[in-house]
Amino acid sequence: MEIMLYIAALIVAVAFAVLVVYAIMTLKATKQTMDNVKDSLDGLNTQMKGITDETTQLLTKTNRLADDVQQKSSKLNGVFDGAKGLGETVRDFNNSLKQLSGSISRTANQNPEKATQAVKWASTLMEVWKKKSK
Protein backbone atom coordinates (compact mmCIF):
# COMPACT_ATOMS: atom_id res chain seq x y z
CA MET A 1 0.00 0.00 0.00
CA GLU A 2 2.84 2.26 0.72
CA ILE A 3 4.14 1.61 -2.77
CA MET A 4 0.86 2.76 -4.22
CA LEU A 5 1.21 5.97 -2.30
CA TYR A 6 4.71 6.48 -3.71
CA ILE A 7 3.50 5.63 -7.21
CA ALA A 8 0.60 8.10 -6.87
CA ALA A 9 2.98 10.78 -5.58
CA LEU A 10 5.34 10.01 -8.48
CA ILE A 11 2.46 10.29 -10.99
CA VAL A 12 1.39 13.58 -9.42
CA ALA A 13 4.98 14.88 -9.58
CA VAL A 14 5.37 13.83 -13.23
CA ALA A 15 1.99 15.34 -14.12
CA PHE A 16 2.96 18.53 -12.33
CA ALA A 17 6.30 18.61 -14.16
CA VAL A 18 4.56 18.09 -17.52
CA LEU A 19 2.07 20.81 -16.60
CA VAL A 20 4.90 23.17 -15.68
CA VAL A 21 6.76 22.41 -18.94
CA TYR A 22 3.63 23.10 -21.03
CA ALA A 23 2.88 26.23 -19.00
CA ILE A 24 6.45 27.45 -19.65
CA MET A 25 6.14 26.70 -23.38
CA THR A 26 2.78 28.53 -23.48
CA LEU A 27 4.20 31.50 -21.62
CA LYS A 28 7.22 31.66 -23.98
CA ALA A 29 4.90 31.57 -27.02
CA THR A 30 2.72 34.25 -25.40
CA LYS A 31 5.83 36.36 -24.71
CA GLN A 32 6.95 36.02 -28.33
CA THR A 33 3.44 36.96 -29.53
CA MET A 34 3.38 39.95 -27.21
CA ASP A 35 6.83 41.05 -28.49
CA ASN A 36 5.51 40.83 -32.07
CA VAL A 37 2.43 42.83 -31.08
CA LYS A 38 4.68 45.42 -29.39
CA ASP A 39 6.85 45.70 -32.53
CA SER A 40 3.73 46.03 -34.70
CA LEU A 41 2.30 48.73 -32.44
CA ASP A 42 5.62 50.59 -32.42
CA GLY A 43 5.66 50.51 -36.22
CA LEU A 44 2.03 51.61 -36.31
CA ASN A 45 2.81 54.41 -33.87
CA THR A 46 5.67 55.61 -36.12
CA GLN A 47 3.44 55.45 -39.20
CA MET A 48 0.64 57.32 -37.40
CA LYS A 49 3.11 60.04 -36.38
CA GLY A 50 4.17 60.40 -40.02
CA ILE A 51 0.54 60.45 -41.17
CA THR A 52 -0.32 63.00 -38.51
CA ASP A 53 2.56 65.25 -39.58
CA GLU A 54 1.59 64.98 -43.26
CA THR A 55 -2.07 65.60 -42.43
CA THR A 56 -1.14 68.69 -40.44
CA GLN A 57 0.95 70.01 -43.34
CA LEU A 58 -1.84 69.24 -45.80
CA LEU A 59 -4.39 70.99 -43.58
CA THR A 60 -2.11 74.04 -43.31
CA LYS A 61 -1.69 74.18 -47.08
CA THR A 62 -5.44 73.72 -47.57
CA ASN A 63 -6.19 76.59 -45.18
CA ARG A 64 -3.71 78.83 -47.02
CA LEU A 65 -5.27 77.87 -50.33
CA ALA A 66 -8.77 78.57 -48.99
CA ASP A 67 -7.63 82.00 -47.75
CA ASP A 68 -6.06 82.75 -51.14
CA VAL A 69 -9.23 81.70 -52.96
CA GLN A 70 -11.30 83.86 -50.59
CA GLN A 71 -9.10 86.91 -51.23
CA LYS A 72 -9.19 86.42 -54.99
CA SER A 73 -12.92 85.87 -54.88
CA SER A 74 -13.35 89.13 -52.99
CA LYS A 75 -11.27 90.93 -55.61
CA LEU A 76 -13.36 89.38 -58.38
CA ASN A 77 -16.53 90.59 -56.66
CA GLY A 78 -15.25 94.15 -57.13
CA VAL A 79 -14.60 93.46 -60.81
CA PHE A 80 -18.08 92.04 -61.28
CA ASP A 81 -19.62 95.00 -59.46
CA GLY A 82 -17.66 97.33 -61.75
CA ALA A 83 -18.80 95.40 -64.82
CA LYS A 84 -22.37 95.59 -63.58
CA GLY A 85 -22.05 99.36 -63.15
CA LEU A 86 -20.49 99.64 -66.61
CA GLY A 87 -23.37 97.65 -68.09
CA GLU A 88 -25.88 99.93 -66.42
CA THR A 89 -24.01 102.98 -67.73
CA VAL A 90 -24.00 101.60 -71.27
CA ARG A 91 -27.73 100.81 -71.02
CA ASP A 92 -28.44 104.35 -69.78
CA PHE A 93 -26.27 105.78 -72.58
CA ASN A 94 -28.20 103.71 -75.15
CA ASN A 95 -31.49 104.95 -73.72
CA SER A 96 -30.21 108.54 -73.94
CA LEU A 97 -29.16 107.99 -77.55
CA LYS A 98 -32.59 106.57 -78.37
CA GLN A 99 -34.26 109.58 -76.78
CA LEU A 100 -31.92 111.96 -78.60
CA SER A 101 -32.49 110.12 -81.87
CA GLY A 102 -36.26 110.25 -81.35
CA SER A 103 -36.10 113.94 -80.53
CA ILE A 104 -34.00 114.65 -83.60
CA SER A 105 -36.37 112.63 -85.79
CA ARG A 106 -39.42 114.47 -84.45
CA THR A 107 -37.71 117.83 -84.91
CA ALA A 108 -36.58 116.88 -88.43
CA ASN A 109 -40.11 115.85 -89.34
CA GLN A 110 -41.53 119.09 -87.94
CA ASN A 111 -38.89 121.36 -89.56
CA PRO A 112 -37.35 119.61 -92.60
CA GLU A 113 -35.60 122.78 -93.80
CA LYS A 114 -33.81 123.32 -90.49
CA ALA A 115 -32.84 119.66 -90.40
CA THR A 116 -31.25 119.87 -93.84
CA GLN A 117 -29.37 123.00 -92.83
CA ALA A 118 -28.17 121.32 -89.58
CA VAL A 119 -26.89 118.31 -91.55
CA LYS A 120 -24.97 120.63 -93.89
CA TRP A 121 -23.42 122.50 -90.97
CA ALA A 122 -22.48 119.20 -89.27
CA SER A 123 -20.82 117.95 -92.47
CA THR A 124 -18.89 121.19 -92.81
CA LEU A 125 -17.75 121.06 -89.19
CA MET A 126 -16.61 117.44 -89.62
CA GLU A 127 -14.57 118.32 -92.70
CA VAL A 128 -12.93 121.26 -90.88
CA TRP A 129 -12.18 119.09 -87.89
CA LYS A 130 -10.63 116.35 -90.07
CA LYS A 131 -8.42 118.88 -91.86
CA LYS A 132 -7.36 120.42 -88.57
CA SER A 133 -6.49 117.09 -86.96
CA LYS A 134 -4.19 116.05 -89.86
Contact map, one row per residue, 1 for C-alpha under 8 A:
11111000000000000000000000000000000000000000000000000000000000000000000000000000000000000000000000000000000000000000000000000000000000
11111100000000000000000000000000000000000000000000000000000000000000000000000000000000000000000000000000000000000000000000000000000000
11111110000000000000000000000000000000000000000000000000000000000000000000000000000000000000000000000000000000000000000000000000000000
11111111000000000000000000000000000000000000000000000000000000000000000000000000000000000000000000000000000000000000000000000000000000
11111111100000000000000000000000000000000000000000000000000000000000000000000000000000000000000000000000000000000000000000000000000000
01111111110000000000000000000000000000000000000000000000000000000000000000000000000000000000000000000000000000000000000000000000000000
00111111111000000000000000000000000000000000000000000000000000000000000000000000000000000000000000000000000000000000000000000000000000
00011111111100000000000000000000000000000000000000000000000000000000000000000000000000000000000000000000000000000000000000000000000000
00001111111110000000000000000000000000000000000000000000000000000000000000000000000000000000000000000000000000000000000000000000000000
00000111111111000000000000000000000000000000000000000000000000000000000000000000000000000000000000000000000000000000000000000000000000
00000011111111100000000000000000000000000000000000000000000000000000000000000000000000000000000000000000000000000000000000000000000000
00000001111111110000000000000000000000000000000000000000000000000000000000000000000000000000000000000000000000000000000000000000000000
00000000111111111000000000000000000000000000000000000000000000000000000000000000000000000000000000000000000000000000000000000000000000
00000000011111111100000000000000000000000000000000000000000000000000000000000000000000000000000000000000000000000000000000000000000000
00000000001111111110000000000000000000000000000000000000000000000000000000000000000000000000000000000000000000000000000000000000000000
00000000000111111111000000000000000000000000000000000000000000000000000000000000000000000000000000000000000000000000000000000000000000
00000000000011111111100000000000000000000000000000000000000000000000000000000000000000000000000000000000000000000000000000000000000000
00000000000001111111110000000000000000000000000000000000000000000000000000000000000000000000000000000000000000000000000000000000000000
00000000000000111111111000000000000000000000000000000000000000000000000000000000000000000000000000000000000000000000000000000000000000
00000000000000011111111100000000000000000000000000000000000000000000000000000000000000000000000000000000000000000000000000000000000000
00000000000000001111111110000000000000000000000000000000000000000000000000000000000000000000000000000000000000000000000000000000000000
00000000000000000111111111000000000000000000000000000000000000000000000000000000000000000000000000000000000000000000000000000000000000
00000000000000000011111111100000000000000000000000000000000000000000000000000000000000000000000000000000000000000000000000000000000000
00000000000000000001111111110000000000000000000000000000000000000000000000000000000000000000000000000000000000000000000000000000000000
00000000000000000000111111111000000000000000000000000000000000000000000000000000000000000000000000000000000000000000000000000000000000
00000000000000000000011111111100000000000000000000000000000000000000000000000000000000000000000000000000000000000000000000000000000000
00000000000000000000001111111110000000000000000000000000000000000000000000000000000000000000000000000000000000000000000000000000000000
00000000000000000000000111111111000000000000000000000000000000000000000000000000000000000000000000000000000000000000000000000000000000
00000000000000000000000011111111100000000000000000000000000000000000000000000000000000000000000000000000000000000000000000000000000000
00000000000000000000000001111111110000000000000000000000000000000000000000000000000000000000000000000000000000000000000000000000000000
00000000000000000000000000111111111000000000000000000000000000000000000000000000000000000000000000000000000000000000000000000000000000
00000000000000000000000000011111111100000000000000000000000000000000000000000000000000000000000000000000000000000000000000000000000000
00000000000000000000000000001111111110000000000000000000000000000000000000000000000000000000000000000000000000000000000000000000000000
00000000000000000000000000000111111111000000000000000000000000000000000000000000000000000000000000000000000000000000000000000000000000
00000000000000000000000000000011111111100000000000000000000000000000000000000000000000000000000000000000000000000000000000000000000000
00000000000000000000000000000001111111110000000000000000000000000000000000000000000000000000000000000000000000000000000000000000000000
00000000000000000000000000000000111111111000000000000000000000000000000000000000000000000000000000000000000000000000000000000000000000
00000000000000000000000000000000011111111100000000000000000000000000000000000000000000000000000000000000000000000000000000000000000000
00000000000000000000000000000000001111111110000000000000000000000000000000000000000000000000000000000000000000000000000000000000000000
00000000000000000000000000000000000111111111000000000000000000000000000000000000000000000000000000000000000000000000000000000000000000
00000000000000000000000000000000000011111111100000000000000000000000000000000000000000000000000000000000000000000000000000000000000000
00000000000000000000000000000000000001111111110000000000000000000000000000000000000000000000000000000000000000000000000000000000000000
00000000000000000000000000000000000000111111111000000000000000000000000000000000000000000000000000000000000000000000000000000000000000
00000000000000000000000000000000000000011111111100000000000000000000000000000000000000000000000000000000000000000000000000000000000000
00000000000000000000000000000000000000001111111110000000000000000000000000000000000000000000000000000000000000000000000000000000000000
00000000000000000000000000000000000000000111111111000000000000000000000000000000000000000000000000000000000000000000000000000000000000
00000000000000000000000000000000000000000011111111100000000000000000000000000000000000000000000000000000000000000000000000000000000000
00000000000000000000000000000000000000000001111111110000000000000000000000000000000000000000000000000000000000000000000000000000000000
00000000000000000000000000000000000000000000111111111000000000000000000000000000000000000000000000000000000000000000000000000000000000
00000000000000000000000000000000000000000000011111111100000000000000000000000000000000000000000000000000000000000000000000000000000000
00000000000000000000000000000000000000000000001111111110000000000000000000000000000000000000000000000000000000000000000000000000000000
00000000000000000000000000000000000000000000000111111111000000000000000000000000000000000000000000000000000000000000000000000000000000
00000000000000000000000000000000000000000000000011111111100000000000000000000000000000000000000000000000000000000000000000000000000000
00000000000000000000000000000000000000000000000001111111110000000000000000000000000000000000000000000000000000000000000000000000000000
00000000000000000000000000000000000000000000000000111111111000000000000000000000000000000000000000000000000000000000000000000000000000
00000000000000000000000000000000000000000000000000011111111100000000000000000000000000000000000000000000000000000000000000000000000000
00000000000000000000000000000000000000000000000000001111111110000000000000000000000000000000000000000000000000000000000000000000000000
00000000000000000000000000000000000000000000000000000111111111000000000000000000000000000000000000000000000000000000000000000000000000
00000000000000000000000000000000000000000000000000000011111111100000000000000000000000000000000000000000000000000000000000000000000000
00000000000000000000000000000000000000000000000000000001111111110000000000000000000000000000000000000000000000000000000000000000000000
00000000000000000000000000000000000000000000000000000000111111111000000000000000000000000000000000000000000000000000000000000000000000
00000000000000000000000000000000000000000000000000000000011111111100000000000000000000000000000000000000000000000000000000000000000000
00000000000000000000000000000000000000000000000000000000001111111110000000000000000000000000000000000000000000000000000000000000000000
00000000000000000000000000000000000000000000000000000000000111111111000000000000000000000000000000000000000000000000000000000000000000
00000000000000000000000000000000000000000000000000000000000011111111100000000000000000000000000000000000000000000000000000000000000000
00000000000000000000000000000000000000000000000000000000000001111111110000000000000000000000000000000000000000000000000000000000000000
00000000000000000000000000000000000000000000000000000000000000111111111000000000000000000000000000000000000000000000000000000000000000
00000000000000000000000000000000000000000000000000000000000000011111111100000000000000000000000000000000000000000000000000000000000000
00000000000000000000000000000000000000000000000000000000000000001111111110000000000000000000000000000000000000000000000000000000000000
00000000000000000000000000000000000000000000000000000000000000000111111111000000000000000000000000000000000000000000000000000000000000
00000000000000000000000000000000000000000000000000000000000000000011111111100000000000000000000000000000000000000000000000000000000000
00000000000000000000000000000000000000000000000000000000000000000001111111110000000000000000000000000000000000000000000000000000000000
00000000000000000000000000000000000000000000000000000000000000000000111111111000000000000000000000000000000000000000000000000000000000
00000000000000000000000000000000000000000000000000000000000000000000011111111100000000000000000000000000000000000000000000000000000000
00000000000000000000000000000000000000000000000000000000000000000000001111111110000000000000000000000000000000000000000000000000000000
00000000000000000000000000000000000000000000000000000000000000000000000111111111000000000000000000000000000000000000000000000000000000
00000000000000000000000000000000000000000000000000000000000000000000000011111111100000000000000000000000000000000000000000000000000000
00000000000000000000000000000000000000000000000000000000000000000000000001111111110000000000000000000000000000000000000000000000000000
00000000000000000000000000000000000000000000000000000000000000000000000000111111111000000000000000000000000000000000000000000000000000
00000000000000000000000000000000000000000000000000000000000000000000000000011111111100000000000000000000000000000000000000000000000000
00000000000000000000000000000000000000000000000000000000000000000000000000001111111110000000000000000000000000000000000000000000000000
00000000000000000000000000000000000000000000000000000000000000000000000000000111111111000000000000000000000000000000000000000000000000
00000000000000000000000000000000000000000000000000000000000000000000000000000011111111100000000000000000000000000000000000000000000000
00000000000000000000000000000000000000000000000000000000000000000000000000000001111111110000000000000000000000000000000000000000000000
00000000000000000000000000000000000000000000000000000000000000000000000000000000111111111000000000000000000000000000000000000000000000
00000000000000000000000000000000000000000000000000000000000000000000000000000000011111111100000000000000000000000000000000000000000000
00000000000000000000000000000000000000000000000000000000000000000000000000000000001111111110000000000000000000000000000000000000000000
00000000000000000000000000000000000000000000000000000000000000000000000000000000000111111111000000000000000000000000000000000000000000
00000000000000000000000000000000000000000000000000000000000000000000000000000000000011111111100000000000000000000000000000000000000000
00000000000000000000000000000000000000000000000000000000000000000000000000000000000001111111110000000000000000000000000000000000000000
00000000000000000000000000000000000000000000000000000000000000000000000000000000000000111111111000000000000000000000000000000000000000
00000000000000000000000000000000000000000000000000000000000000000000000000000000000000011111111100000000000000000000000000000000000000
00000000000000000000000000000000000000000000000000000000000000000000000000000000000000001111111110000000000000000000000000000000000000
00000000000000000000000000000000000000000000000000000000000000000000000000000000000000000111111111000000000000000000000000000000000000
00000000000000000000000000000000000000000000000000000000000000000000000000000000000000000011111111100000000000000000000000000000000000
00000000000000000000000000000000000000000000000000000000000000000000000000000000000000000001111111110000000000000000000000000000000000
00000000000000000000000000000000000000000000000000000000000000000000000000000000000000000000111111111000000000000000000000000000000000
00000000000000000000000000000000000000000000000000000000000000000000000000000000000000000000011111111100000000000000000000000000000000
00000000000000000000000000000000000000000000000000000000000000000000000000000000000000000000001111111110000000000000000000000000000000
00000000000000000000000000000000000000000000000000000000000000000000000000000000000000000000000111111111000000000000000000000000000000
00000000000000000000000000000000000000000000000000000000000000000000000000000000000000000000000011111111100000000000000000000000000000
00000000000000000000000000000000000000000000000000000000000000000000000000000000000000000000000001111111110000000000000000000000000000
00000000000000000000000000000000000000000000000000000000000000000000000000000000000000000000000000111111111000000000000000000000000000
00000000000000000000000000000000000000000000000000000000000000000000000000000000000000000000000000011111111100000000000000000000000000
00000000000000000000000000000000000000000000000000000000000000000000000000000000000000000000000000001111111110000000000000000000000000
00000000000000000000000000000000000000000000000000000000000000000000000000000000000000000000000000000111111111000000000000000000000000
00000000000000000000000000000000000000000000000000000000000000000000000000000000000000000000000000000011111111110010000000000000000000
00000000000000000000000000000000000000000000000000000000000000000000000000000000000000000000000000000001111111110110000000000000000000
00000000000000000000000000000000000000000000000000000000000000000000000000000000000000000000000000000000111111110000000000000000000000
00000000000000000000000000000000000000000000000000000000000000000000000000000000000000000000000000000000011111110000000000000000000000
00000000000000000000000000000000000000000000000000000000000000000000000000000000000000000000000000000000001111111110000000000000000000
00000000000000000000000000000000000000000000000000000000000000000000000000000000000000000000000000000000001111111111000000000000000000
00000000000000000000000000000000000000000000000000000000000000000000000000000000000000000000000000000000000000111111100000000000000000
00000000000000000000000000000000000000000000000000000000000000000000000000000000000000000000000000000000000100111111110000000000000000
00000000000000000000000000000000000000000000000000000000000000000000000000000000000000000000000000000000001100111111111000000000000000
00000000000000000000000000000000000000000000000000000000000000000000000000000000000000000000000000000000000000011111111100000000000000
00000000000000000000000000000000000000000000000000000000000000000000000000000000000000000000000000000000000000001111111110000000000000
00000000000000000000000000000000000000000000000000000000000000000000000000000000000000000000000000000000000000000111111111000000000000
00000000000000000000000000000000000000000000000000000000000000000000000000000000000000000000000000000000000000000011111111100000000000
00000000000000000000000000000000000000000000000000000000000000000000000000000000000000000000000000000000000000000001111111110000000000
00000000000000000000000000000000000000000000000000000000000000000000000000000000000000000000000000000000000000000000111111111000000000
00000000000000000000000000000000000000000000000000000000000000000000000000000000000000000000000000000000000000000000011111111100000000
00000000000000000000000000000000000000000000000000000000000000000000000000000000000000000000000000000000000000000000001111111110000000
00000000000000000000000000000000000000000000000000000000000000000000000000000000000000000000000000000000000000000000000111111111000000
00000000000000000000000000000000000000000000000000000000000000000000000000000000000000000000000000000000000000000000000011111111100000
00000000000000000000000000000000000000000000000000000000000000000000000000000000000000000000000000000000000000000000000001111111110000
00000000000000000000000000000000000000000000000000000000000000000000000000000000000000000000000000000000000000000000000000111111111000
00000000000000000000000000000000000000000000000000000000000000000000000000000000000000000000000000000000000000000000000000011111111100
00000000000000000000000000000000000000000000000000000000000000000000000000000000000000000000000000000000000000000000000000001111111110
00000000000000000000000000000000000000000000000000000000000000000000000000000000000000000000000000000000000000000000000000000111111111
00000000000000000000000000000000000000000000000000000000000000000000000000000000000000000000000000000000000000000000000000000011111111
00000000000000000000000000000000000000000000000000000000000000000000000000000000000000000000000000000000000000000000000000000001111111
00000000000000000000000000000000000000000000000000000000000000000000000000000000000000000000000000000000000000000000000000000000111111
00000000000000000000000000000000000000000000000000000000000000000000000000000000000000000000000000000000000000000000000000000000011111
